[in-house]
């Protein structure tokens, strides 16, 4: 039976050799694991040799070893490969253990240098007892055939596959071990996402840029960016799904505004960087990992740079629309799907380009079966309250084999199918904590807006109001003719029908959509507010098509005027945006209603009581 113990002065040995060229250069280094604790998807600990301690990290690929109990706190591990990194702004270093093996389970206590040799409980091992040292177990010495370094390298080279031989000539580091303070490094990664080549113009001139997302065998990801000459050099070389050796890049702290992967750092490759494809090697693209956000919790992400993942049951799928992009006047396909989840909220997701034509068509074909979709990397916007939109790196999985999809399917079959659903943002409660700005937040009087003409100068400002519609001018242009597919303005076609520039097609029929101005007043003053279709329908109480029918009726008491009169002096809660528009070289304040809801008098009473209690304190 053999006893295991720590290697004397192991920490000093590690510090003296911060970056060994290969694992064959390492002597036998056994340390004790002290203060083992989780940190994200990895574990932190202190490597102890009884005299000194060194802060250390176990990467994500060793996570299972800890969970299975092979590596334990106060246990012993043999370090087979590692990297030493500096701690920024400190003289300390930390050890990244890239490969190790468990030697012993947890000992009774931490080993100290002033204690005698440690005895462990017997294990089923072949060993011999030394004479004159009763109770101390020594590992049986094995015969070692001495070979020269040249012989060893020659044997390894001869027995290795071509890709493996190439890897032996360099030290490949895991992504988790990289930081901006390192020198030369080489990584082996698979391209798991590739962006389009984009052009830009700034004060320093014009240029081009593109990004790739790289993933190593441990599943760690990093974003790499290339500009100008480097972008042109590597754009065609990087192929989605292929494996590469990459070196001579630089790292910096990731810009949270633009980062797309969970990594504290981002990589930049220049024209001198080296990118070499690993031939005849299958890609190790990891399984798509999601971090789902429930639909009713999307509010805090509105108009933020952070992307979200969602999962939901598809309730409806629109036909494909052709949208003309303003930047280059190019037409791109778009399709909207509406999804719902257990929160009984729905949200519209806009699919673009290939996702609209391919995945969107697949969803349209099976929409009657209420498929479940999991979508990764969506941008959250404020169109119609809250909306989602795919980007170039978005991933859409239909009926994915994940636990969340099975749970959602079960809920929908037994409850959700017949449940009443609300669009996200509708009927917001004053007590909601989902981050959506409701008609109860940022409450101001109208005079606060009208007396400050600079509001909305740089970017739109948002407020909530409680007021009355005091006047709707009956002879204004109350609506416009709209395409039934995309709701954009249409013109009469030559002959018959209506032409939609957005969809690039003609249709026999169109619909009417409100675009009106109403005067709103409160106790502090009044102002004219622009109101669009959905909000105008709540104010007027009917659709624009129905109001047009009333307008065509004749008589003394015109039902059209009567309908508009009935809409006045009714209290409403408004969520408005304030912006600056230029007209005849003069800036004018424009107030637009973004949401209109009826007054909840119980909620209003609670708010007033809260305000009174604040005044007393």
C-alpha positions as a printed NumPy array, in Angstrom:
array([[  0.   ,   0.   ,   0.   ],
       [  1.322,   3.465,  -0.939],
       [  1.048,   6.734,   0.885],
       [  0.85 ,  10.   ,  -0.983],
       [  2.19 ,  13.34 ,   0.262],
       [  2.905,  16.796,  -1.037],
       [  6.074,  17.633,  -2.967],
       [  8.493,  19.669,  -0.819],
       [  8.78 ,  23.291,  -2.004],
       [  6.199,  22.639,  -4.75 ],
       [  5.06 ,  26.287,  -4.84 ],
       [  8.633,  27.526,  -5.275],
       [  9.089,  25.038,  -8.103],
       [  5.964,  26.366,  -9.835],
       [  7.018,  29.999,  -9.431],
       [ 10.483,  29.246, -10.784],
       [  9.044,  27.781, -13.983],
       [  6.009,  29.988, -14.835],
       [  5.495,  28.659, -18.373],
       [  6.875,  25.176, -19.05 ],
       [  7.249,  24.304, -22.723],
       [  5.555,  20.937, -22.339],
       [  4.247,  18.619, -19.638],
       [  7.344,  16.436, -20.09 ],
       [  9.413,  19.278, -18.61 ],
       [  7.538,  19.072, -15.313],
       [  8.85 ,  17.278, -12.302],
       [  6.38 ,  15.406, -10.092],
       [  4.435,  18.226,  -8.382],
       [  1.834,  17.268,  -5.776],
       [  0.048,  19.996,  -3.778],
       [ -2.78 ,  20.113,  -1.277],
       [ -6.078,  21.737,  -2.301],
       [ -7.035,  24.326,   0.324],
       [-10.082,  26.643,   0.458],
       [-11.776,  25.066,  -2.559],
       [-14.817,  27.118,  -3.633],
       [-16.869,  27.673,  -6.816],
       [-16.543,  30.823,  -8.915],
       [-18.87 ,  30.892, -11.924],
       [-18.247,  27.802, -14.045],
       [-14.861,  27.104, -12.46 ],
       [-13.363,  26.491,  -9.022],
       [-10.837,  28.572,  -7.071],
       [ -8.462,  27.165,  -4.46 ],
       [ -5.071,  27.675,  -2.843],
       [ -2.282,  25.278,  -3.815],
       [ -0.305,  24.513,  -0.645],
       [  3.004,  22.72 ,  -0.098],
       [  2.948,  23.168,   3.673],
       [  5.204,  26.239,   3.575],
       [  3.69 ,  28.469,   0.915],
       [  0.366,  28.905,  -0.794],
       [ -0.464,  29.991,  -4.33 ],
       [ -3.879,  31.135,  -5.54 ],
       [ -5.119,  28.783,  -8.26 ],
       [ -7.977,  28.173, -10.689],
       [ -9.448,  24.918, -11.938],
       [-10.879,  25.574, -15.444],
       [-14.386,  24.588, -16.522],
       [-13.287,  21.219, -17.94 ],
       [-12.281,  20.138, -14.39 ],
       [-15.675,  21.146, -12.971],
       [-16.98 ,  17.567, -13.185],
       [-13.971,  16.255, -11.253],
       [-14.954,  18.403,  -8.279],
       [-18.65 ,  17.554,  -8.534],
       [-17.882,  13.836,  -8.69 ],
       [-15.724,  14.092,  -5.544],
       [-12.453,  13.089,  -7.246],
       [-10.96 ,  16.471,  -6.308],
       [-11.791,  17.496,  -2.743],
       [-10.922,  20.288,  -0.357],
       [ -7.82 ,  19.258,   1.696],
       [ -7.171,  16.519,  -0.883],
       [ -3.994,  16.119,  -2.933],
       [ -3.616,  16.651,  -6.692],
       [ -0.731,  16.13 ,  -9.076],
       [ -0.244,  19.092, -11.437],
       [  0.492,  17.903, -14.971],
       [  0.247,  21.2  , -16.867],
       [ -0.28 ,  24.814, -15.844],
       [  0.205,  28.493, -16.573],
       [  1.204,  31.262, -14.175],
       [ -0.482,  34.64 , -14.708],
       [  0.122,  37.983, -13.051],
       [ -2.625,  39.578, -10.982],
       [ -3.137,  43.126, -12.375],
       [ -1.753,  45.941, -10.158],
       [ -0.326,  43.405,  -7.687],
       [  2.945,  41.575,  -7.273],
       [  1.109,  38.276,  -6.808],
       [  0.596,  35.548,  -9.378],
       [ -2.121,  32.971,  -9.762],
       [ -1.881,  29.441, -11.05 ],
       [ -4.18 ,  28.217, -13.829],
       [ -4.16 ,  24.43 , -13.679],
       [ -4.848,  23.277, -17.236],
       [ -4.329,  19.584, -16.444],
       [ -4.125,  17.654, -13.198],
       [ -5.056,  14.324, -11.614],
       [ -6.381,  13.519,  -8.137],
       [ -3.87 ,  11.827,  -5.839],
       [ -5.766,  11.546,  -2.587],
       [ -9.175,  12.378,  -1.131],
       [ -9.495,  14.893,   1.697],
       [ -6.976,  14.566,   4.528],
       [ -7.973,  15.128,   8.117],
       [ -6.383,  18.577,   8.184],
       [ -4.195,  21.016,   6.297],
       [ -0.553,  19.954,   6.012],
       [  1.951,  22.228,   7.805],
       [  5.704,  22.243,   7.213],
       [  6.539,  21.718,  10.889],
       [  4.563,  18.455,  11.049],
       [  6.005,  14.987,  10.34 ],
       [  5.259,  13.089,   7.137],
       [  1.56 ,  12.574,   6.543],
       [  0.108,   9.072,   6.839],
       [ -3.025,   8.287,   4.888],
       [ -5.511,   5.529,   5.337],
       [ -4.432,   2.404,   3.428],
       [ -5.487,   2.129,  -0.226],
       [ -5.524,  -0.886,  -2.485],
       [ -2.116,  -0.339,  -4.032],
       [  0.969,  -2.446,  -4.503],
       [  3.619,  -1.336,  -2.036],
       [  6.314,  -2.443,   0.355],
       [  6.954,  -1.647,   3.996],
       [ 10.346,  -0.152,   4.728],
       [ 12.428,  -1.723,   7.465],
       [ 13.107,   0.554,  10.397],
       [ 10.256,   2.861,   9.431],
       [  7.244,   1.067,  10.767],
       [  3.913,   2.45 ,   9.679],
       [  5.295,   4.498,   6.748],
       [  4.291,   3.182,   3.349],
       [  6.53 ,   3.656,   0.355],
       [  5.443,   3.387,  -3.221],
       [  7.067,   0.53 ,  -5.043],
       [  9.724,   1.793,  -7.403],
       [  9.147,   0.913, -11.032],
       [ 11.812,   0.128, -13.579],
       [ 12.579,   3.051, -15.824],
       [ 14.192,   2.634, -19.221],
       [ 16.422,   5.624, -19.851],
       [ 15.886,   7.281, -23.215],
       [ 17.374,  10.391, -24.694],
       [ 15.18 ,  13.406, -25.401],
       [ 15.73 ,  12.89 , -29.124],
       [ 14.489,   9.292, -28.899],
       [ 11.366,  10.326, -26.999],
       [ 10.508,  13.119, -29.456],
       [ 11.149,  10.829, -32.413],
       [  8.802,   8.153, -31.01 ],
       [  6.113,  10.698, -30.239],
       [  6.422,  12.217, -33.701],
       [  6.289,   8.813, -35.426],
       [  3.245,   7.62 , -33.471],
       [  1.211,  10.82 , -33.75 ],
       [ -1.373,  11.756, -36.343],
       [ -0.44 ,  14.74 , -38.569],
       [ -2.564,  17.236, -36.609],
       [ -1.183,  15.904, -33.33 ],
       [  2.403,  16.227, -34.582],
       [  1.717,  19.858, -35.418],
       [  0.252,  20.483, -31.993],
       [  3.369,  19.016, -30.314],
       [  5.571,  21.729, -31.807],
       [  3.681,  24.462, -29.949],
       [  2.159,  24.998, -26.55 ],
       [ -1.603,  25.358, -26.962],
       [ -3.274,  27.302, -24.183],
       [ -6.941,  27.125, -23.18 ],
       [ -8.898,  30.353, -23.644],
       [ -9.607,  30.535, -19.909],
       [ -5.883,  31.049, -19.235],
       [ -5.449,  34.095, -21.512],
       [ -5.207,  37.663, -20.278],
       [ -3.809,  40.973, -21.6  ],
       [ -0.612,  40.672, -19.524],
       [  0.714,  37.552, -21.258],
       [  3.297,  37.399, -23.983],
       [  3.261,  34.857, -26.785],
       [  0.468,  32.298, -26.825],
       [ -1.191,  29.888, -29.225],
       [ -4.809,  28.743, -29.021],
       [ -6.698,  25.98 , -30.803],
       [-10.279,  27.058, -31.489],
       [-13.297,  26.421, -33.658],
       [-15.142,  29.252, -35.44 ],
       [-18.67 ,  29.083, -34.027],
       [-19.973,  32.391, -35.422],
       [-18.814,  34.664, -38.228],
       [-20.143,  38.155, -38.823],
       [-20.426,  40.042, -42.106],
       [-17.778,  42.445, -43.34 ],
       [-18.917,  45.928, -42.339],
       [-17.686,  49.372, -43.377],
       [-17.461,  52.422, -41.146],
       [-16.526,  56.077, -41.354],
       [-15.21 ,  58.245, -38.529],
       [-12.91 ,  61.215, -37.947],
       [ -9.85 ,  59.097, -38.814],
       [-11.283,  57.984, -42.152],
       [-13.068,  54.983, -43.622],
       [-12.421,  51.315, -42.908],
       [-13.836,  47.82 , -42.677],
       [-14.265,  45.405, -39.779],
       [-15.657,  41.967, -38.995],
       [-15.922,  39.685, -35.948],
       [-15.756,  35.975, -35.258],
       [-16.678,  34.028, -32.143],
       [-14.113,  31.384, -31.22 ],
       [-14.673,  28.356, -28.969],
       [-12.064,  25.971, -27.551],
       [-12.476,  22.339, -26.523],
       [-13.52 ,  23.331, -23.   ],
       [-16.448,  25.346, -24.363],
       [-14.898,  28.715, -23.414],
       [-15.679,  31.441, -25.964],
       [-14.055,  34.702, -26.978],
       [-14.823,  37.32 , -29.628],
       [-12.069,  38.263, -32.077],
       [-12.193,  41.474, -34.141],
       [-10.228,  42.372, -37.264],
       [ -9.944,  45.813, -38.893],
       [ -8.956,  46.943, -42.39 ],
       [ -5.928,  44.954, -43.717],
       [ -6.417,  42.199, -41.146],
       [-10.144,  42.019, -41.955],
       [ -9.437,  41.672, -45.663],
       [ -6.687,  39.12 , -45.013],
       [ -8.652,  36.815, -42.711],
       [-12.28 ,  37.226, -43.836],
       [-12.127,  34.438, -46.439],
       [ -9.731,  32.337, -44.371],
       [-12.091,  31.979, -41.426],
       [-14.766,  29.404, -42.282],
       [-17.646,  28.676, -39.934],
       [-17.146,  25.341, -38.158],
       [-13.45 ,  24.844, -39.   ],
       [-10.64 ,  24.537, -36.417],
       [ -7.595,  26.852, -36.316],
       [ -4.373,  27.541, -34.468],
       [ -4.198,  31.281, -33.738],
       [ -1.254,  33.243, -32.324],
       [  0.196,  36.76 , -32.188],
       [ -3.079,  38.404, -31.257],
       [ -3.726,  40.937, -28.494],
       [ -6.27 ,  40.955, -25.693],
       [ -8.023,  43.764, -23.874],
       [-10.886,  44.101, -21.435],
       [-14.131,  43.49 , -23.343],
       [-16.352,  46.45 , -24.142],
       [-19.689,  45.512, -22.556],
       [-21.513,  47.557, -25.176],
       [-20.365,  45.313, -28.019],
       [-19.385,  41.97 , -26.488],
       [-21.424,  38.973, -27.604],
       [-19.961,  36.143, -25.507],
       [-19.41 ,  35.547, -21.814],
       [-15.742,  36.497, -21.519],
       [-14.05 ,  39.325, -19.628],
       [-11.63 ,  39.835, -22.534],
       [-11.845,  40.286, -26.283],
       [ -9.201,  39.548, -28.917],
       [ -7.893,  41.699, -31.746],
       [ -6.036,  40.178, -34.698],
       [ -3.844,  42.347, -36.922],
       [ -2.187,  41.683, -40.261],
       [  0.819,  40.089, -38.475],
       [ -1.306,  37.6  , -36.537],
       [ -1.011,  33.934, -37.494],
       [ -4.091,  31.866, -38.358],
       [ -3.471,  28.274, -39.417],
       [ -6.221,  25.784, -40.222],
       [ -6.022,  22.397, -38.485],
       [ -6.531,  20.006, -41.384],
       [ -8.615,  16.824, -41.149],
       [ -9.977,  17.656, -37.725],
       [-13.676,  17.712, -36.915],
       [-15.044,  20.889, -35.414],
       [-15.778,  20.805, -31.7  ],
       [-18.74 ,  23.196, -31.836],
       [-20.323,  22.953, -28.391],
       [-24.019,  22.473, -27.84 ],
       [-25.852,  25.797, -27.947],
       [-26.15 ,  27.073, -24.394],
       [-29.079,  29.291, -23.477],
       [-29.709,  31.699, -20.636],
       [-33.441,  32.243, -21.021],
       [-35.201,  35.428, -19.947],
       [-38.943,  35.152, -19.365],
       [-41.08 ,  37.405, -21.537],
       [-42.409,  39.476, -18.642],
       [-38.813,  40.156, -17.522],
       [-37.621,  41.715, -20.805],
       [-38.241,  45.291, -19.675],
       [-34.776,  46.04 , -18.224],
       [-33.162,  45.04 , -21.534],
       [-35.102,  47.511, -23.737],
       [-32.732,  49.507, -25.964],
       [-29.714,  48.135, -24.09 ],
       [-26.652,  46.572, -25.731],
       [-27.092,  43.299, -23.836],
       [-28.587,  40.47 , -25.896],
       [-31.129,  38.007, -24.522],
       [-32.238,  34.402, -25.097],
       [-35.945,  33.537, -25.041],
       [-38.1  ,  30.44 , -25.372],
       [-41.783,  30.418, -26.22 ],
       [-44.703,  28.773, -27.977],
       [-45.342,  30.185, -31.448],
       [-48.829,  31.724, -31.572],
       [-48.718,  33.281, -35.045],
       [-46.408,  33.737, -38.026],
       [-46.709,  36.532, -40.585],
       [-45.947,  36.309, -44.269],
       [-42.547,  37.487, -45.494],
       [-42.144,  41.25 , -45.94 ],
       [-39.489,  43.055, -47.956],
       [-37.99 ,  45.986, -46.048],
       [-35.815,  48.568, -47.77 ],
       [-32.752,  49.413, -45.677],
       [-32.077,  53.161, -45.443],
       [-28.279,  52.864, -45.358],
       [-27.868,  51.255, -48.787],
       [-31.445,  51.078, -50.143],
       [-31.172,  47.28 , -50.259],
       [-34.3  ,  45.167, -49.748],
       [-34.056,  42.536, -47.019],
       [-36.68 ,  39.934, -46.018],
       [-38.415,  40.141, -42.65 ],
       [-41.01 ,  37.986, -40.925],
       [-42.713,  38.515, -37.547],
       [-43.615,  35.698, -35.185],
       [-45.538,  36.053, -31.927],
       [-44.49 ,  33.825, -29.022],
       [-45.865,  33.267, -25.511],
       [-44.581,  31.628, -22.328],
       [-45.764,  30.655, -18.824],
       [-46.022,  34.321, -17.8  ],
       [-49.077,  34.544, -20.118],
       [-47.409,  37.378, -21.992],
       [-46.74 ,  37.549, -25.72 ],
       [-44.014,  39.357, -27.619],
       [-43.298,  39.864, -31.312],
       [-39.957,  38.556, -32.643],
       [-38.749,  39.906, -35.999],
       [-36.763,  37.39 , -38.045],
       [-34.462,  38.841, -40.706],
       [-32.694,  37.583, -43.844],
       [-32.269,  33.774, -43.997],
       [-34.044,  33.287, -40.683],
       [-37.108,  34.975, -42.181],
       [-37.121,  32.985, -45.424],
       [-35.975,  29.568, -44.159],
       [-36.771,  29.14 , -40.46 ],
       [-39.746,  31.499, -40.777],
       [-41.242,  29.397, -43.567],
       [-40.7  ,  26.237, -41.516],
       [-42.595,  27.829, -38.613],
       [-45.391,  29.007, -40.93 ],
       [-45.882,  25.439, -42.173],
       [-46.284,  24.03 , -38.634],
       [-47.791,  27.026, -36.788],
       [-51.072,  25.106, -36.314],
       [-49.119,  22.616, -34.148],
       [-47.912,  25.426, -31.828],
       [-44.166,  24.668, -32.048],
       [-41.726,  25.732, -29.334],
       [-38.808,  27.928, -30.381],
       [-35.634,  28.743, -28.476],
       [-33.85 ,  31.817, -29.8  ],
       [-30.349,  32.917, -28.801],
       [-28.936,  36.461, -29.07 ],
       [-31.91 ,  38.771, -29.584],
       [-31.916,  42.535, -29.394],
       [-34.707,  44.116, -27.326],
       [-36.372,  47.236, -28.734],
       [-39.287,  49.473, -27.746],
       [-41.373,  49.151, -30.902],
       [-45.014,  48.728, -29.836],
       [-43.909,  48.632, -26.205],
       [-41.368,  45.793, -26.242],
       [-40.223,  43.837, -29.28 ],
       [-37.411,  41.431, -30.155],
       [-35.259,  41.309, -33.262],
       [-32.705,  38.819, -34.567],
       [-29.188,  39.852, -35.541],
       [-26.568,  38.173, -37.713],
       [-25.421,  35.801, -34.951],
       [-28.877,  34.834, -33.68 ],
       [-29.692,  31.118, -33.489],
       [-33.262,  29.767, -33.755],
       [-33.998,  26.184, -32.71 ],
       [-37.428,  24.707, -33.461],
       [-38.745,  22.226, -30.86 ],
       [-35.33 ,  21.968, -29.157],
       [-34.499,  19.008, -26.936],
       [-33.957,  21.021, -23.747],
       [-35.728,  20.721, -20.362],
       [-37.212,  24.221, -20.654],
       [-38.924,  23.298, -23.931],
       [-40.481,  20.161, -22.434],
       [-41.717,  22.124, -19.42 ],
       [-43.176,  24.841, -21.667],
       [-44.866,  22.282, -23.918],
       [-46.466,  20.603, -20.901],
       [-47.731,  23.96 , -19.566],
       [-49.172,  24.932, -22.928],
       [-51.002,  21.641, -23.464],
       [-52.634,  21.614, -20.023],
       [-53.153,  25.327, -19.344],
       [-51.652,  27.82 , -21.771],
       [-53.628,  26.779, -24.835],
       [-56.871,  28.176, -23.397],
       [-55.365,  30.951, -21.25 ],
       [-55.899,  34.646, -22.002],
       [-52.666,  36.249, -23.193],
       [-51.618,  39.91 , -23.027],
       [-49.033,  41.622, -25.175],
       [-45.976,  42.61 , -23.173],
       [-46.349,  46.13 , -21.802],
       [-50.15 ,  46.231, -21.991],
       [-52.031,  46.959, -18.787],
       [-48.832,  47.667, -16.858],
       [-49.295,  47.654, -13.104],
       [-47.872,  50.372, -10.877],
       [-46.422,  47.697,  -8.651],
       [-44.747,  45.729, -11.445],
       [-41.015,  45.256, -11.033],
       [-40.282,  43.89 , -14.479],
       [-38.432,  47.012, -15.568],
       [-40.981,  48.186, -18.134],
       [-41.666,  51.885, -17.799],
       [-45.38 ,  51.951, -17.064],
       [-47.824,  54.851, -17.159],
       [-47.263,  55.189, -13.407],
       [-43.531,  55.903, -13.545],
       [-41.889,  59.308, -14.168],
       [-45.263,  61.056, -13.58 ],
       [-45.113,  64.786, -14.396],
       [-47.55 ,  67.624, -15.111],
       [-47.945,  68.879, -18.681],
       [-46.399,  72.214, -17.713],
       [-43.151,  70.412, -16.863],
       [-42.859,  69.476, -20.552],
       [-44.218,  72.594, -22.244],
       [-42.187,  74.999, -20.09 ],
       [-38.91 ,  73.231, -20.893],
       [-38.469,  73.548, -24.651],
       [-35.032,  71.905, -24.592],
       [-36.436,  68.525, -23.542],
       [-35.656,  65.812, -26.073],
       [-32.973,  67.868, -27.786],
       [-30.236,  65.209, -27.832],
       [-32.44 ,  62.126, -27.484],
       [-36.137,  61.495, -26.756],
       [-37.258,  61.968, -23.151],
       [-40.039,  59.827, -21.685],
       [-42.689,  60.802, -19.13 ],
       [-46.091,  59.75 , -17.855],
       [-49.149,  62.01 , -17.687],
       [-52.662,  61.903, -16.345],
       [-54.973,  64.069, -18.416],
       [-58.096,  64.528, -20.519],
       [-58.585,  64.684, -24.286],
       [-60.129,  68.148, -24.585],
       [-60.37 ,  68.455, -28.373],
       [-59.959,  66.381, -31.539],
       [-60.091,  68.483, -34.713],
       [-62.636,  66.73 , -36.975],
       [-61.337,  68.06 , -40.317],
       [-57.718,  66.958, -39.836],
       [-56.161,  64.065, -41.758],
       [-57.16 ,  61.428, -39.241],
       [-55.679,  58.373, -40.991],
       [-53.669,  57.101, -43.914],
       [-54.077,  54.194, -46.32 ],
       [-51.865,  51.343, -45.154],
       [-50.606,  48.046, -46.548],
       [-52.356,  45.12 , -44.883],
       [-49.051,  43.241, -44.658],
       [-46.531,  45.767, -43.315],
       [-48.788,  48.736, -42.296],
       [-46.738,  51.146, -44.405],
       [-48.347,  53.868, -46.51 ],
       [-49.633,  52.8  , -49.923],
       [-50.459,  54.769, -53.073],
       [-53.148,  54.131, -55.645],
       [-51.916,  51.954, -58.481],
       [-52.477,  52.82 , -62.097],
       [-55.698,  51.102, -63.036],
       [-56.791,  49.64 , -59.7  ],
       [-55.467,  48.521, -56.368],
       [-52.803,  49.96 , -54.071],
       [-49.023,  49.847, -54.375],
       [-46.801,  49.222, -51.309],
       [-43.233,  50.437, -51.718],
       [-42.106,  48.428, -48.66 ],
       [-43.466,  45.077, -49.883],
       [-42.9  ,  45.952, -53.54 ],
       [-46.321,  44.627, -54.51 ],
       [-49.817,  45.743, -55.401],
       [-52.977,  44.719, -53.524],
       [-56.655,  45.144, -54.31 ],
       [-57.429,  46.358, -50.79 ],
       [-55.814,  48.422, -48.063],
       [-56.643,  49.353, -44.487],
       [-56.911,  52.7  , -42.73 ],
       [-54.648,  53.476, -39.77 ],
       [-54.907,  56.448, -37.429],
       [-52.343,  59.224, -37.458],
       [-53.999,  62.115, -35.633],
       [-53.366,  65.008, -33.257],
       [-55.376,  65.551, -30.075],
       [-55.294,  68.315, -27.47 ],
       [-54.632,  67.023, -23.952],
       [-55.018,  69.054, -20.787],
       [-54.445,  68.641, -17.06 ],
       [-54.555,  70.995, -14.09 ],
       [-51.296,  72.676, -15.135],
       [-51.897,  73.378, -18.822],
       [-52.477,  71.839, -22.237],
       [-50.555,  70.554, -25.251],
       [-51.151,  68.883, -28.618],
       [-50.068,  65.23 , -28.721],
       [-49.51 ,  63.03 , -31.776],
       [-51.377,  59.738, -31.508],
       [-50.923,  56.666, -33.718],
       [-53.167,  53.767, -34.55 ],
       [-53.215,  51.48 , -31.485],
       [-53.389,  54.345, -28.995],
       [-55.933,  56.267, -31.114],
       [-58.25 ,  53.242, -31.21 ],
       [-58.301,  53.24 , -27.391],
       [-59.146,  56.95 , -27.331],
       [-61.773,  57.034, -30.11 ],
       [-63.223,  53.619, -29.314],
       [-63.251,  52.207, -32.856],
       [-60.929,  51.482, -35.764],
       [-60.105,  54.035, -38.454],
       [-62.09 ,  51.991, -41.004],
       [-65.169,  52.135, -38.776],
       [-64.774,  55.864, -38.201],
       [-64.463,  56.392, -41.961],
       [-67.797,  54.588, -42.402],
       [-69.386,  56.965, -39.861],
       [-67.931,  59.975, -41.677],
       [-69.611,  58.949, -44.929],
       [-73.049,  58.946, -43.284],
       [-75.129,  62.074, -43.719],
       [-77.547,  63.773, -41.385],
       [-77.926,  66.636, -38.946],
       [-76.328,  64.771, -36.072],
       [-73.367,  63.414, -37.98 ],
       [-72.261,  60.216, -36.186],
       [-68.649,  61.003, -37.055],
       [-68.602,  64.264, -35.094],
       [-70.609,  62.639, -32.319],
       [-68.036,  59.835, -31.996],
       [-65.188,  62.342, -31.671],
       [-67.142,  64.388, -29.126],
       [-67.777,  61.277, -27.027],
       [-64.01 ,  60.696, -26.894],
       [-63.368,  64.035, -25.182],
       [-63.246,  64.753, -21.452],
       [-62.499,  61.148, -20.618],
       [-59.502,  60.7  , -18.255],
       [-56.546,  58.693, -19.545],
       [-53.039,  57.804, -18.438],
       [-50.425,  58.523, -21.108],
       [-46.851,  57.373, -21.601],
       [-45.309,  59.992, -23.907],
       [-42.019,  60.684, -25.642],
       [-40.721,  64.224, -26.116],
       [-38.411,  65.   , -29.045],
       [-37.29 ,  67.96 , -31.142],
       [-38.36 ,  68.286, -34.783],
       [-37.083,  70.908, -37.194],
       [-39.664,  72.775, -39.288],
       [-38.744,  75.754, -41.518],
       [-35.314,  75.891, -39.83 ],
       [-37.007,  76.171, -36.461],
       [-36.935,  73.514, -33.77 ],
       [-40.293,  72.486, -32.376],
       [-41.167,  70.216, -29.519],
       [-43.116,  67.109, -30.475],
       [-45.005,  65.033, -27.91 ],
       [-46.041,  61.519, -28.998],
       [-48.301,  59.122, -27.118],
       [-46.534,  55.763, -26.72 ],
       [-49.163,  54.13 , -24.51 ],
       [-52.699,  55.042, -23.464],
       [-54.609,  53.214, -20.714],
       [-57.791,  54.04 , -18.793],
       [-57.437,  55.396, -15.269],
       [-57.413,  52.741, -12.54 ],
       [-58.936,  54.753,  -9.697],
       [-57.916,  52.213,  -7.046],
       [-54.302,  52.396,  -8.189],
       [-54.473,  56.194,  -8.355],
       [-55.757,  56.279,  -4.776],
       [-52.876,  54.119,  -3.581],
       [-50.374,  56.41 ,  -5.281],
       [-51.93 ,  59.475,  -3.667],
       [-51.818,  57.825,  -0.23 ],
       [-48.128,  57.024,  -0.773],
       [-47.434,  60.641,  -1.722],
       [-49.288,  61.88 ,   1.382],
       [-47.284,  59.537,   3.616],
       [-44.043,  60.87 ,   2.11 ],
       [-45.133,  64.43 ,   2.884],
       [-45.776,  63.523,   6.516],
       [-42.319,  62.056,   6.915]])
